[in-house]
Amino acid sequence: MYASFRSIGAYAPKKIYDNSYFESILDTSDEWILKRTGIKERHIADENEFTSDMGVKAAEIAIERSGLKKEEIDLIVCATISPDYFCMPSTATIIATKLGLGNITAFDISAACTGFVYALSVARAFIESGMKKNVLIIGAEKLSAITDYSDRGTCILFGDGAGSAVISATENKEEAIIDIHTGSDGSYADLLMTPNGGTGSEHDELASETCFMKMKGNETFKVAVRTLTKDVVEILETNKIQSDKIDHFIPHQANYRIIKAVGDALKLKEEQVVLTVAKYGNTSGASIPMAINDIYESGKLKHGELMLLDAFGGGLTWGSALVPFAGK
């Protein structure tokens, strides 16, 4: 039995912060933001719109496109660093209830921007072990809730949204997920973190402002380019696949300069690289599935085409995956 990537869905809130918004609240400009990040706008959830709400909307689309009844889903894995609640209950259980699937295995994982690739690896393991048949994986983030809008180095980067996929068992090896690589290195934890009053924090970090994301931008950029390139080279070499055989290179949409540097290092053509960072910004665990959904809805993603996913995030974590699209 193999695991296949059966369908995709996504949701982005209606409210948009374009670069002019940041010009009005910070000492910055549209030109400066665009040059450094490639971001033009980012979607922002309403105050009463939670991470689970966005996850549900993306999940409903993915389930409908899969051709399954929602009752056939037997596991939900949600990747998020902006859950509805701190520690518990998990956002996945809230999503399950809102979908009307109360009696189901459901849990969250925390791998920051690599979360969707980690969730994909979990789904694959459950399916190939025979424990589950149809796994709903979700990357959902309300990063606006943990963003310091006085910090010019971070607030211009992040947006909200959700993406979801159904991963299903199949006997067709041509549809099977080919390979997934994941890794981490906690020695770089201070480059990108949210010091939010956990047991590893100082007492004064119980203050609300420490719930915001903190990033050392230059150091993170250098490590990201090096790590993403190395990981992609390794997964391609391991599976004896040339880069020109990749139909869609779908990296985490953090920063245009990072994506371009990795694409250039791999000698990928412009038409192979999927870019959505300009209109969504960095949506962490939701980034990759939202990008997949964009090319699906635009008609660019066809059944059988090979996707190469690549992500890097706080932890530090990273991951890559070679995934044929098994949807219609």
N, C-alpha and C positions, 0 to 999 in steps of 0.2 A: 504494500500500500504506500502511495506517495502523497505528498501535500502539494496542492495546486492553488494558485492565486486566482480566485474565481471571479471576484468583482471589486469595484471601488466606488466610494462615495465621499462627498466632502460638504462642508458648510462653512461659510464666512459671514460674520455679522454684517449688518447693513451700514452701521456707522463707520466712517473712514476718517483717519487722521492723515492728511497729506503733509508734505514738507512745509507748506505755508503755516500750518498749525504750530510747528516747532519754531518757526521764525517769530511767531507772536509771543512765545513764552520763554525762549532761550536766546542766547547770543550765538546764532547759527544762521545758515542760509540754505536754500534749496540746492544751490550749486555745491556747497560744501558737503551736504549729506549725500547727494547723488554721486559725487566724485569718490567719496570714501566707501560707500556701501552699495550703490546701485539701487537703493530703495527710493521709490516715489511716494508710496502710500502704504498704509497698513489698516486692517479692519479691527475695530474695537467693540467688544461686547458691551451691552447695556449693563447698568448696575445690577439689575435683577435677573440677568442672564448668566447662568452658571456653566462651569466646564461640562458638567453632565448634560445640560440642555443642548449644547453644541454637539457633544458626542452622540446623543440620541438622534439628532437630525442627520448627521453624517451616516450613522449606522442604518437608519431606516432606508436611505438611498441604496447603500451597499447590499442590504438584504433583498430589497426589491429587484435589483439588477442581477442578483445571484440566481434568481428563480426559485429560491427556497422559501418555505414558510418559516416565519420567525421561530416557531416552536422546534424547528430542526436544528437551530443553533444550540450547541451543548457546552460552550465555553466562551466567556468574554474576558479579554485581556485589554486593559486600558493603560496606555503609556502617558503619564502626565507628571509635570512638576508643579502644577497649579491645581491641585485637587479641590473638590468642593469643601472637604473637611481635612484638617490636619490629623494625620495618622489613621483615623477611622471615623465613619465607615469608608470603605474604598469607593472611589468614584465609579468603578466598574459595577459594584453592587447597586448603586443608585441608578446607573444606566439600565441595568437589567430590569429593575423594578419599573422604570419609566417606559420600557419596551414591553412590559407585561410578561417578563420572563423571571419571575421571582425565585423559582426553584432551580437554580443553575449555578455551576461553578463560575465564579467571577472574582477577579483580583486585579490590583494595580501593579505596575512596575515603574521604577524611577531610574531612568537612564538618560534624562535630559534630552538633548537633541537627537540622540541615538535611539530613543525609546521605541520608535516604530520598527526599526530593524531588530531590536531585542525582542519585541512582541512577536514579530514574524518568526524568529528562531524558536520561541516558546510554542507557538502554534504548530510549527512543523514537527517539533518533538512530540507533542501530544498526539498528533495525527499519525505519525510514522510508528509510534509505539502501540497504536491501536486503542488508546484510551479515549479519544474523541474523534468525531467525524467532520463537524463543521464548526470552525472557530471564528468568532468575530473579534478582530483586533482593531483597536481605536487609538489614534493619537489625538488628544484634545488638550487645548491650552487656553487659559484666560490669563495671559502673561501681563496684561494691563494691571491686574490686581497685585502683582509683585514687582512692578516697575517703578523706579524713582524718577518722576518726571522733572526733577531738578538736576539730574545727572545726565549731561549731554552725551557722555560716552556710551550710555546704554539705552536711554529712553527712545532714541531715534530708530533703534533696531527692531523692536519687538511688536508683534501684533497678536491677535486672537483668532482662533478658528479650530476646526476639527476635520480629520480625515479617517475613513474607516475602510476595512477590506474584509471580505469573507475568504477564509482559507479552508479548503475542503479536501477530503480524501478522494483519491482517484487511483485507478489501476493503469492509467495511461501515462507511461514514463515521459512521453513528449511534453506533457503539461506540468511535469514535476518541477518544483523548486530545485535548482541545480546545486546551490551551495550558499551557506551563510557564514561569514566570519564576524566574530565580536571580540572585543577586548576592552581593557581598562587599565588605568594607572593612577592610583590615588595620590601619588607623590606630587601631582600637578593640581591637586584639589583647589588650591587657593587662587588659581587663574580665573575660575568661573564658579561662583558658589552663591548660595542663599543662606547666610548665617541667621537662622530664624528661631533661636531659642531652644534648639535641640540639646541633647545631653553633652554634646561636644562644644557647646558655646559657653562664653563667659556670662556672668550674671547680668551685666549691663546690656547684653544682647537680647534681653527679653523685650526691649523697647520696640515699638511697632516699626520704626524705620529700618530695623535690621532684617525685616522680612523681605526687603527688596533684593533683587539680583545685583551682584557685584562682579565686575569683570576687569581683568588686566588685559586691555585690548591688544596691544602690540605683541605681547608674549603669546597670547592665545592664537593670534593670527599665524605666527610662525610655526607653532606646534601643529595647528590644524592643517596647514598646507602639507607639511612633512608627513604627518600621520595618515591623512586621507589618501595621498598619492601612494604611499607605501602599501597601504591596505588593499587598494584597488589593484596594484601591480601583482600583489601576492595571490589574490583570488583569481585573477585572470590566468596567471602562470600555473597555479594549482590545477585549474580545470582545462588548461591548454586551449584557451579561447583568445583570439586576437581582438584588439580593441575595435577594429573595423567591423567586427561581427555584432557589436552592440547596437541595437536599434535605438535605445533611449538610455542615456546616462542621466540618472536622476539623483543629484546630490542634495544633501540638506541645504536649504536655501537660507544661509546665514549672511552672506556677503558676496557681492558679485566678484570682488577681487580674489577671494578664496576660490570660488568656483572656476574662474578663468585660469588661475594658476594651476589648479589640478587638471583641468581640461587640456591646457597646453602641455603639461608634463606627460600626459598620456597620449598626446597627439590625436585628440579627438576632433572631429569636424564640428563646425558650429551647429549643423542640423542635428547632430547626435545629442547635444547638451540641452537639457530641459531647464528653462529659467522662469521662475515665477516670483523671485525675490523683489522685483520692482513693485508689484501690486499687493503683496502680502507681508513683506518684511520677513523677519525671523519668527516663525510660529513654533519653534522647538519640535516636540514630538509629532505635531500635526503637519510639519513642513513637507515631508516626503509624500504622504498620502494625498495632501492637497495638490501637490505638483502632478502626481499621477492622474488625479481626477481631472485636472486641467487639460492634459493631452488626450485623455479619454473623451471628454465632452467636446473637444474640438475636432474629434475624428482622426487624430494622429496616432492613437494607440489601437493596434489591431490584434486579433487573436493570434497567438503563437509568437508574437514579437518578443525579443529578449530585452529585459530591463536590467540595468546595473544600478543598484541603489548604493549610496555611500553617505555615511553620516559621522559626525564628530560632535561631542557635547561635554557639558560639565561632568566632572567625576574624577579624572577625565574618562570618557567612554568613546568608543568608536565601533563602527561596524559596516560591513558591506554585504551585498547579496546579489546573486545571479538568479533572476526570476522570469521565466516565460509568462506572458499574460494569457491566462486560460479563460478569460471572459469573452463575451460576444460583443 
